[in-house]
Amino acid sequence: MREPAGEGRIEDVPEHRPVIERRMIHEGRVWNVAWERFDYDGTPIVRELVDHPGAVAVLALDDEERALLIRQYRHPIHARVWEIPAGLLDGPGESALTAAQRELGEEADLAAERWNVLADFQNSPGGSDETIRVYLARGISTLPAFARHDEEADIETRWVPLDDVVDAILHRRVQSPSLAVGALAAVAARSRGWDTLAPGDEPWLRHPRLGGAPWVLPGDRPETTP
């Protein structure tokens, strides 16, 4: 992987500000909301944040460099949107790669022979610790149909040329962040001969649960009531 060397490299840096107090103010079905007071250069600051398990997404490409898109209803925005297969990590024992393989099978009835890490991103770092890993999946094969329920019961699938996906993103016709990050990263990686890809099992060091120190783990935060 080619990376700029020296002081000019742009890179996020972990920085653990001491958490003085913490409590859970909402325990939800999918994620929680936490209240934290932390010390910032001697000044206590209070923030509320979404305590998220993390998620994975999969940009599947076939031999014609078409991307597999799915469309499903998303209730919070009251829209049926184009996305790529994605889902939450099921639990602390599940690896991110296993979760990605599961989601590709459950949402698209597909398996892949080759897996690479394409991109990592934080969806809304000002208010959530949600971290998403986007995989590139190639060498696609079909699986028996999966029994889907609720909003996933009427998922549509479509193979779309990767450049057409990028056009839809740049013309603001689609807005899914995982789709946008995945497709734009794939085009950029392709232009560099795919040499920015990482192995599918690369450790996810900056995930707040899977990565560990120096990034903050939920268990390291004090649970108190202000």
N, C-alpha and C positions, 0 to 999 in steps of 0.2 A: 504494500500500500504506500503510495507516494504521499508524503506530508511535508509542508514547509518546515524548515529547521530554524532554530534560533529564537530570539526574543520576539520576532514578528508573528509567531504562530498564534492564531486565535483559538482559545480553549476555555471552556467553563472550568472553574476551580471550586472544589468543595470548601465550604466555610461554615463551621458549626458554631453558631451563636448559642450561648447557654440558655436552655429552656428552664425558667424559674418555676412555672406552674403550667399544668396541662389537665384538661378534663374533656371527656366526650360529651358533646351537647346534643348529638343525634346519632343513633345507631340505626342505619338504614338496611334495606334488603340487599343492596349492592355495595354501597360505600357509606362511610360515616362522616360526620362533621365534628372537628375537634376545635377546642378553644385553647390557645397557648399565649402565655406571657413569656417573652424572652428578653435578654439583656442585649442592647445594641449600643456599644461604646459607653456604658454606664447609664443608659436611659432605658427603662422598661417600656416595651412596646407590646400591645395586644393584637393578635390576629386570629381570625377564624379561618380554617382551611378544610378542604375536602381530603379525607384520609382514604386513599384509593389503593386497591390491590395491584394496580398495574394491568397492562393489556398488551396484546400482540396483534399484528395485522400482517396480511400476506398479499404481496403482489405476485400473482402467478402469471408467468409468461409461457406461451406455447412456442413451437418451432418457427412460427411466422411472426414472432414478436408481437403477438396480440395479448393484451392484458385481460384477465378474467375479472369482470365487474359484476357486482350483485346490486339489486335494488330492493329496498324494503322500507316499510313505514317507520318513521321515527316520531314518536308522540310529542316529546318536548318541543320540537319545532314544527309540528303538524305538517309534515311533508313526507313524500316518498322519494328517497334519495339514492343516488348511485354511490357505492362504496366499494371497498375491497373486503374480503373475508377478515373478520376480526373478532376478538373476544377477550374477556377477562382471564387472568390467571386463576385457576380453580382453587389453589391452595399452596401452602408453603412447600409442599413436596413435589410440585409439578414444575418442570423446567420450562423456560420460555419456548424452546424449540418444540417440546412435546405439545405445549398449548397451541402453537401455530399449526402443527400438523393436525391436531384435533379439530381446530376451527376450519381449516380448509376442507376436511372431510365432512364435518357436520353442516357447513353452510353451502358447500358447492359440490359435494360428492366427488371430490378429487383427492389424489395423492400426488406426491412429487418425489422424484429421485434425487434431485440436487437442491440443497438449501444453503442460503447465504444470508448473513445480516446485511441489510441494505441501509438502514438509517435508524437512529434513536431520536426521540423528541419528547419534550415535556409539553403537555397539551395546554396548560394554563398555570404557569409557575407562580403567578401572583396570588393564586387562591387555592391551588391543589397540588398535591405531590404526585399526581397521575403521570406515569412515565410509560411510553409506548415504544415497542420495538417493532420495526417493519422488516419483514423477511422477503427475500426474492426466492421464489420457488420455480424450478424448471425441471424438465423431464416429466411432464404431466401424464397421469393415467387416471382412469375413471374408477370409482368405487360404487358398490350398491347404494341405492337411494337411502338417505337418512330420513328418519321420521321427524319432521320439524313441527313446532307448535307456536302458538301465539303469533307475534309479528313475523316470525321466521317461516310460518306455514306457507305464505305465498311469495317467497323470495323469487325474484327473476334473476336469471344469469345471462350474461352476454360477453362474447369475446370481441374486444375492440382494439384496433391497432394502437400501439403505445403512443404514437405521435398524435392520433386523434384524441386520445385521453388528455394529453398535454394541451391541445387546442381548447378542449372543453374547460380545463382549469384556467387557462389564461384569458378566456373570454367570460369567465365567471358564471358558467352554466352549472358547474358542480362545485360543492363547497366542503366535502368531507375532508377533514385534516389528514387522516391516514392515507386517503387516496391521493391528495395533493402532494404530501411529502413523499409517498412511495413512488408515484409516477415521475415527479420532477427529479428525485434522486436517481431513479433508474436511467433516465435520459442522460443525466450528467455522468453517471458511472459508465454507461455504454460509450459515451464520447471519449472516455479515458481507458477504453479496452477492458472495462470491468475490474480494473486493478484496485479500486477502493473497497471492494467487497471483503467481508470478513467471513470466516467459517461459521456455519450455522450454530455450532455449539460454543461460540465465543462467550466467555463470562460476561454477564450484564452488570458491570461494576457500578454503574450509576443508578441502578434501580434501588429505591429506598429500602426494599426488603431483601432482595437477592444479592445486592452488591456488598453490603457490609462497610466497615470503616475504609476510608474516612468519611463516607456519606452516612448520614444519620439514620439509625434504625429505630422503628417505633418503640421497641423495647428499651431503648436508651433514654427515652423521654420520661420525665417524672409524671405520674398520674396523680394530680392533686385537685382540690376544689378551691377556687379563689374566694 
